[in-house]
Amino acid sequence: MRFNITTMIAPAVIACCMAACNNPQAGSEHTADSTVTKPTITEEAVTIQVDTVTLNSVVAFSSDTTVKKPIVLIAPEWWGLNDYEKGRAKQLAELGYLAIAIDFYGNGKHAENPDQAKAFATPFYMNPQLGFGRLQAALAKAKTFPQADTTRIAAIGYCFGGSMVLNAAKLGLPVNGVVSFHGGLQTVPPQKGLTKAQILVCHGGADPFVPAQDVATFKKQLDSLSIPYTFKEYAGATHAFTNPASTANGKKFNMPIEYNAAADTASWNDMRAFFGVIFK
């Protein structure tokens, strides 16, 4: 299936990633309850072969219990895998999941500037099957872990990664659900009978890079096929609102983005509630 890039990625989508996803930090501590003793977390580097590309990824899970753990795939921001996604994987492991932060571009490739990031990300927007294949491969790897519950699976993504998991859900990735955090919504059209994963979109109400028309089109496409989804909008939150580095990045690149602690906490809690539903 081919999609024209003009229908897949608007200039605004490219622009949003230039500032929103640079120099990220691990997820903020306020999303975890500091009064609870944290479990012992095992973090393991793994390699995943996809054709000629090696995805140098990281798996995290609690080693305090032998209980099987639902799998959560994490698709990164368009700069490539970094400490932000690895921090989120650790947070998910503390909640009882087996999380895999994916080296989406492969070979440890990481953008040093917006031009590189655009060059790395554009092929994935032009060819949605490319990102679909990365997520398939990461899922296959996660299933090899004896700690994994292979019947309960989710995928989450940030910015670029949010678009990737939405594409994958619409293309039939065999997961229970996906969560997009401030991801672009110019994704592939859903397909009746193929789009089966439950969908949660965590969207900033003041995100200038995802126009109202994109939101309306996204909802209309799913509604037209009676595909259920949950769309959460956080008032006053701009693009990249979950990333603590966003405020500094906005100033650095003169972009209207900033970290929003309230929206970060709310969206993380919405994700946790969503998992509670899809993993029943």
Secondary structure, DSSP 8 states (H G I E B T S, - for coil): ----HHHH--HHHHHHHHHHTSS-----GGGS-TTS----EEEEEEEEEETTEEEEEEEEEESS--S-EEEEEEE--TT-S-HHHHHHHHHHHHTT-EEEE--SSSTT---SSHHHHHHHHHHHHH-HHHHHHHHHHHHHHHTTSTTEEEEEEEEEEETHHHHHHHHHHHTT-S-SEEEEES---------TTT--SEEEEEEETT-TTS-HHHHHHHHHHHHHTT--EEEEEETT--TTTT-TTHHHHHHHHT-S----HHHHHHHHHHHHHHHHHHT-
